[in-house]
């Protein structure tokens, strides 16, 4: 049974409203130079999510530790337990070592995860059954797809709810994943509240800046806001709530 602390829904909802680009930029200002997981790209365009990470670790296959076959003993298949022990709103994050020959999940597993309230998946590797899986309406960030099942070639599931390395980024269980068409970003749980405050402010002034730029305003004045423009912004905010 996975046992780790998840962030509050309030914090998750605040981060969901800001998007990956704002989250990434503000994370740099908080000392995290690169929270973007390189490799997984949006395979369900237009979808955006935020949620705590349920992590899953794959390792190079060694036959004495993992027998050949997809359904040898379902109870020992750790990748299933990552889904079984997930909670509604979780994002399953998989370190599949960038493998392009192992389909970590297929349509049936993803249907189950979606049915129990899963928010989405981020896989540094592949899934299978993609033509059917994309009909489930589960947001997915993947490196690719394959017809192979998860242990068919060179990987086997080693552990879940443990630290993983995904796209060059450390992901701890319970970290918050913010993902959209720009990519997937990891927000350390300990920085989430501070990020939510700074990012919300950033998103607010960008609304004002966007309006001014669309009206022909000076880029040097309105993006980012100069002190002079910030006075205008504060007045605008009072007037427009």
C-alpha positions as a Markdown table, in Angstrom:
| # | Residue | x | y | z |
|---|---|---|---|---|
| 1 | Unk | 0.0 | 0.0 | 0.0 |
| 2 | Unk | 1.4 | 3.4 | -1.0 |
| 3 | Unk | 1.9 | 5.7 | 1.9 |
| 4 | Unk | 2.9 | 9.3 | 1.2 |
| 5 | Unk | 1.5 | 12.7 | 1.9 |
| 6 | Unk | -0.5 | 14.4 | -0.8 |
| 7 | Unk | -1.0 | 18.2 | -1.2 |
| 8 | Unk | -4.3 | 19.8 | -0.4 |
| 9 | Unk | -6.9 | 20.1 | -3.1 |
| 10 | Unk | -6.9 | 23.9 | -2.7 |
| 11 | Unk | -3.2 | 24.1 | -3.6 |
| 12 | Unk | -3.6 | 21.7 | -6.5 |
| 13 | Unk | -6.5 | 23.8 | -7.9 |
| 14 | Unk | -4.5 | 27.0 | -7.7 |
| 15 | Unk | -1.7 | 25.4 | -9.6 |
| 16 | Unk | -4.1 | 24.0 | -12.2 |
| 17 | Unk | -5.1 | 27.5 | -13.1 |
| 18 | Unk | -1.6 | 28.8 | -14.0 |
| 19 | Unk | -0.3 | 26.3 | -16.5 |
| 20 | Unk | 3.1 | 24.8 | -17.0 |
| 21 | Unk | 4.9 | 27.8 | -18.5 |
| 22 | Unk | 4.1 | 30.1 | -15.6 |
| 23 | Unk | 4.8 | 27.3 | -13.1 |
| 24 | Unk | 8.2 | 26.7 | -14.7 |
| 25 | Unk | 9.2 | 30.3 | -14.9 |
| 26 | Unk | 8.2 | 31.0 | -11.3 |
| 27 | Unk | 10.0 | 27.8 | -10.1 |
| 28 | Unk | 13.2 | 29.3 | -11.5 |
| 29 | Unk | 12.7 | 32.3 | -9.3 |
| 30 | Unk | 12.2 | 30.0 | -6.4 |
| 31 | Unk | 15.6 | 28.3 | -7.0 |
| 32 | Unk | 14.6 | 25.2 | -9.2 |
| 33 | Unk | 16.4 | 25.8 | -12.5 |
| 34 | Unk | 14.6 | 23.2 | -14.6 |
| 35 | Unk | 11.4 | 21.5 | -13.5 |
| 36 | Unk | 10.4 | 20.4 | -17.0 |
| 37 | Unk | 10.4 | 16.7 | -17.8 |
| 38 | Unk | 12.2 | 16.3 | -21.1 |
| 39 | Unk | 10.8 | 13.5 | -23.3 |
| 40 | Unk | 7.0 | 13.1 | -22.6 |
| 41 | Unk | 4.9 | 15.3 | -24.9 |
| 42 | Unk | 1.2 | 15.9 | -24.9 |
| 43 | Unk | -0.6 | 13.2 | -26.8 |
| 44 | Unk | -4.1 | 14.5 | -25.9 |
| 45 | Unk | -3.8 | 18.1 | -27.2 |
| 46 | Unk | -5.8 | 20.8 | -25.4 |
| 47 | Unk | -5.8 | 18.9 | -22.1 |
| 48 | Unk | -4.3 | 20.4 | -18.9 |
| 49 | Unk | -3.9 | 18.9 | -15.5 |
| 50 | Unk | -2.5 | 19.3 | -12.0 |
| 51 | Unk | -2.3 | 16.6 | -9.4 |
| 52 | Unk | -0.1 | 14.7 | -7.0 |
| 53 | Unk | 2.4 | 12.3 | -8.4 |
| 54 | Unk | 2.0 | 8.5 | -8.0 |
| 55 | Unk | 5.4 | 7.3 | -9.1 |
| 56 | Unk | 6.3 | 4.1 | -10.8 |
| 57 | Unk | 9.8 | 2.8 | -11.5 |
| 58 | Unk | 10.9 | 0.4 | -14.2 |
| 59 | Unk | 14.4 | -1.1 | -14.4 |
| 60 | Unk | 16.3 | -3.2 | -17.0 |
| 61 | Unk | 14.8 | -6.6 | -17.2 |
| 62 | Unk | 16.6 | -9.5 | -15.4 |
| 63 | Unk | 14.9 | -12.8 | -15.9 |
| 64 | Unk | 15.8 | -14.3 | -12.5 |
| 65 | Unk | 13.9 | -11.5 | -10.9 |
| 66 | Unk | 11.0 | -11.2 | -13.2 |
| 67 | Unk | 9.6 | -14.2 | -15.2 |
| 68 | Unk | 8.7 | -13.8 | -18.9 |
| 69 | Unk | 5.1 | -13.3 | -19.7 |
| 70 | Unk | 2.4 | -10.6 | -19.3 |
| 71 | Unk | 0.0 | -12.3 | -16.9 |
| 72 | Unk | 2.3 | -14.8 | -15.0 |
| 73 | Unk | 1.0 | -13.5 | -11.6 |
| 74 | Unk | -1.1 | -10.3 | -11.7 |
| 75 | Unk | -0.7 | -9.9 | -7.9 |
| 76 | Unk | 3.1 | -9.4 | -8.3 |
| 77 | Unk | 2.7 | -6.9 | -11.1 |
| 78 | Unk | 3.8 | -3.7 | -9.5 |
| 79 | Unk | 2.6 | -1.5 | -12.3 |
| 80 | Unk | -1.0 | -2.6 | -11.6 |
| 81 | Unk | -0.6 | -1.7 | -7.9 |
| 82 | Unk | 0.5 | 1.8 | -8.8 |
| 83 | Unk | -3.0 | 2.2 | -10.3 |
| 84 | Unk | -4.8 | 0.3 | -7.6 |
| 85 | Unk | -3.3 | 2.3 | -4.8 |
| 86 | Unk | -3.8 | 5.7 | -6.6 |
| 87 | Unk | -6.4 | 8.1 | -5.4 |
| 88 | Unk | -8.8 | 10.3 | -7.4 |
| 89 | Unk | -6.9 | 13.3 | -8.8 |
| 90 | Unk | -3.5 | 11.5 | -8.9 |
| 91 | Unk | -1.1 | 11.7 | -11.9 |
| 92 | Unk | 0.8 | 8.5 | -12.5 |
| 93 | Unk | 4.4 | 9.4 | -13.4 |
| 94 | Unk | 6.5 | 6.5 | -14.9 |
| 95 | Unk | 10.2 | 6.3 | -15.2 |
| 96 | Unk | 10.3 | 3.8 | -18.1 |
| 97 | Unk | 14.0 | 4.7 | -18.9 |
| 98 | Unk | 12.9 | 6.2 | -22.2 |
| 99 | Unk | 12.2 | 2.8 | -23.6 |
| 100 | Unk | 10.5 | 2.8 | -27.0 |
| 101 | Unk | 9.7 | -0.9 | -26.9 |
| 102 | Unk | 7.7 | -1.4 | -23.7 |
| 103 | Unk | 4.0 | -0.5 | -23.5 |
| 104 | Unk | 3.8 | 0.4 | -19.8 |
| 105 | Unk | 0.0 | 0.5 | -19.8 |
| 106 | Unk | -2.7 | -0.5 | -22.3 |
| 107 | Unk | -6.3 | 0.4 | -22.9 |
| 108 | Unk | -7.7 | -1.7 | -20.1 |
| 109 | Unk | -5.4 | -0.5 | -17.4 |
| 110 | Unk | -5.9 | 3.1 | -18.5 |
| 111 | Unk | -9.7 | 2.6 | -18.5 |
| 112 | Unk | -9.5 | 1.4 | -14.9 |
| 113 | Unk | -7.4 | 4.4 | -13.9 |
| 114 | Unk | -9.7 | 6.9 | -15.6 |
| 115 | Unk | -12.7 | 5.1 | -14.0 |
| 116 | Unk | -11.4 | 5.6 | -10.5 |
| 117 | Unk | -10.7 | 9.3 | -11.0 |
| 118 | Unk | -7.1 | 9.4 | -12.2 |
| 119 | Unk | -6.1 | 12.9 | -13.5 |
| 120 | Unk | -3.6 | 11.7 | -16.2 |
| 121 | Unk | -0.3 | 9.9 | -16.9 |
| 122 | Unk | 3.2 | 11.1 | -17.7 |
| 123 | Unk | 5.4 | 8.3 | -19.1 |
| 124 | Unk | 9.1 | 8.6 | -20.0 |
| 125 | Unk | 8.5 | 5.7 | -22.4 |
| 126 | Unk | 5.5 | 4.3 | -24.2 |
| 127 | Unk | 2.0 | 2.9 | -23.8 |
| 128 | Unk | 0.2 | 0.4 | -26.1 |
| 129 | Unk | -3.3 | 0.3 | -27.6 |
| 130 | Unk | -3.1 | 4.0 | -28.3 |
| 131 | Unk | -5.9 | 4.1 | -30.9 |
| 132 | Unk | -8.3 | 3.0 | -28.3 |
| 133 | Unk | -6.6 | 4.6 | -25.3 |
| 134 | Unk | -7.0 | 8.1 | -26.7 |
| 135 | Unk | -10.8 | 7.6 | -26.7 |
| 136 | Unk | -10.8 | 7.3 | -22.9 |
| 137 | Unk | -10.4 | 11.0 | -22.5 |
| 138 | Unk | -7.5 | 10.6 | -20.1 |
| 139 | Unk | -4.8 | 13.3 | -20.5 |
| 140 | Unk | -1.5 | 11.7 | -21.5 |
| 141 | Unk | 2.1 | 12.9 | -21.8 |
| 142 | Unk | 4.2 | 10.2 | -23.5 |
| 143 | Unk | 7.5 | 9.7 | -25.3 |
| 144 | Unk | 5.7 | 7.4 | -27.8 |
| 145 | Unk | 3.6 | 4.3 | -28.5 |
| 146 | Unk | 4.3 | 0.6 | -29.2 |
| 147 | Unk | 2.3 | -2.6 | -29.8 |
| 148 | Unk | 4.5 | -4.4 | -27.2 |
| 149 | Unk | 3.3 | -5.1 | -23.6 |
| 150 | Unk | 5.2 | -3.8 | -20.6 |
| 151 | Unk | 7.7 | -6.6 | -20.0 |
| 152 | Unk | 7.9 | -8.0 | -23.5 |
| 153 | Unk | 11.4 | -6.6 | -24.2 |
| 154 | Unk | 13.9 | -4.9 | -21.8 |
| 155 | Unk | 12.1 | -3.6 | -18.8 |
| 156 | Unk | 10.2 | -4.8 | -15.7 |
| 157 | Unk | 8.4 | -2.8 | -12.9 |
| 158 | Unk | 10.6 | -2.5 | -9.8 |
| 159 | Unk | 8.7 | -0.3 | -7.4 |
| 160 | Unk | 6.0 | 2.3 | -7.0 |
| 161 | Unk | 5.5 | 5.3 | -4.7 |
| 162 | Unk | 9.3 | 5.8 | -4.7 |
| 163 | Unk | 11.5 | 8.6 | -6.0 |
| 164 | Unk | 12.0 | 8.4 | -9.8 |
| 165 | Unk | 14.0 | 10.2 | -12.4 |
| 166 | Unk | 11.7 | 11.4 | -15.3 |
| 167 | Unk | 13.1 | 13.3 | -18.2 |
| 168 | Unk | 16.1 | 14.4 | -16.2 |
| 169 | Unk | 14.0 | 15.6 | -13.3 |
| 170 | Unk | 13.6 | 14.1 | -9.8 |
| 171 | Unk | 10.0 | 13.3 | -8.9 |
| 172 | Unk | 9.0 | 12.5 | -5.3 |
| 173 | Unk | 5.7 | 10.8 | -4.5 |
| 174 | Unk | 3.2 | 13.6 | -3.8 |
| 175 | Unk | 5.0 | 16.2 | -5.8 |
| 176 | Unk | 2.5 | 18.2 | -7.9 |
| 177 | Unk | 2.6 | 17.7 | -11.7 |
| 178 | Unk | 1.4 | 20.6 | -13.8 |
| 179 | Unk | 1.0 | 19.6 | -17.4 |
| 180 | Unk | -0.5 | 21.0 | -20.6 |
| 181 | Unk | 0.5 | 21.4 | -24.3 |
| 182 | Unk | 3.8 | 23.0 | -23.3 |
| 183 | Unk | 4.9 | 19.9 | -21.4 |
| 184 | Unk | 4.9 | 18.5 | -17.8 |
| 185 | Unk | 6.4 | 20.3 | -14.9 |
| 186 | Unk | 7.3 | 19.0 | -11.4 |
| 187 | Unk | 6.5 | 21.2 | -8.4 |
| 188 | Unk | 8.1 | 20.1 | -5.1 |
| 189 | Unk | 5.4 | 19.8 | -2.5 |
| 190 | Unk | 7.3 | 22.0 | -0.1 |
| 191 | Unk | 7.3 | 24.9 | -2.6 |
| 192 | Unk | 3.8 | 24.5 | -3.9 |
| 193 | Unk | 2.1 | 27.0 | -1.6 |
| 194 | Unk | 4.6 | 29.8 | -2.3 |
| 195 | Unk | 4.5 | 29.0 | -6.0 |
| 196 | Unk | 0.7 | 29.2 | -6.0 |
| 197 | Unk | 0.8 | 32.7 | -4.5 |
| 198 | Unk | 3.5 | 34.0 | -6.8 |
| 199 | Unk | 2.2 | 32.4 | -9.9 |
| 200 | Unk | -1.4 | 33.7 | -9.3 |
| 201 | Unk | 0.0 | 37.2 | -9.1 |
| 202 | Unk | 2.0 | 36.7 | -12.2 |
| 203 | Unk | -1.1 | 35.4 | -14.1 |
| 204 | Unk | -3.1 | 38.4 | -13.0 |
| 205 | Unk | -0.7 | 41.0 | -14.2 |
| 206 | Unk | -0.2 | 39.2 | -17.5 |
| 207 | Unk | -4.0 | 39.7 | -18.1 |
| 208 | Unk | -3.4 | 43.4 | -17.9 |
| 209 | Unk | -0.1 | 43.3 | -19.9 |
| 210 | Unk | -1.8 | 41.3 | -22.6 |
| 211 | Unk | -4.6 | 43.8 | -22.9 |
| 212 | Unk | -2.1 | 46.8 | -23.1 |
| 213 | Unk | 0.1 | 45.0 | -25.7 |
| 214 | Unk | -3.0 | 44.2 | -27.8 |
| 215 | Unk | -3.8 | 47.9 | -27.8 |
| 216 | Unk | -0.3 | 48.8 | -29.1 |
| 217 | Unk | 1.3 | 49.4 | -25.7 |
| 218 | Unk | 5.1 | 49.6 | -25.5 |
| 219 | Unk | 6.6 | 46.1 | -24.9 |
| 220 | Unk | 9.4 | 47.7 | -22.9 |
| 221 | Unk | 6.9 | 49.2 | -20.5 |
| 222 | Unk | 4.3 | 46.4 | -20.2 |
| 223 | Unk | 6.2 | 43.1 | -20.4 |
| 224 | Unk | 7.4 | 42.7 | -17.8 |
| 225 | Unk | 5.7 | 45.5 | -15.9 |
| 226 | Unk | 7.8 | 48.5 | -15.2 |
| 227 | Unk | 7.2 | 50.5 | -12.0 |
| 228 | Unk | 5.3 | 53.0 | -14.0 |
| 229 | Unk | 3.1 | 50.4 | -15.6 |
| 230 | Unk | 2.6 | 48.7 | -12.3 |
| 231 | Unk | 0.9 | 51.8 | -11.0 |
| 232 | Unk | -1.5 | 51.6 | -13.9 |
| 233 | Unk | -2.0 | 47.9 | -13.2 |
| 234 | Unk | -2.9 | 48.4 | -9.6 |
| 235 | Unk | -5.5 | 51.1 | -10.6 |
| 236 | Unk | -6.9 | 48.7 | -13.3 |
| 237 | Unk | -7.1 | 45.9 | -10.8 |
| 238 | Unk | -9.1 | 48.0 | -8.4 |
| 239 | Unk | -11.5 | 49.0 | -11.1 |
| 240 | Unk | -11.9 | 45.5 | -12.6 |
| 241 | Unk | -11.6 | 43.4 | -9.5 |
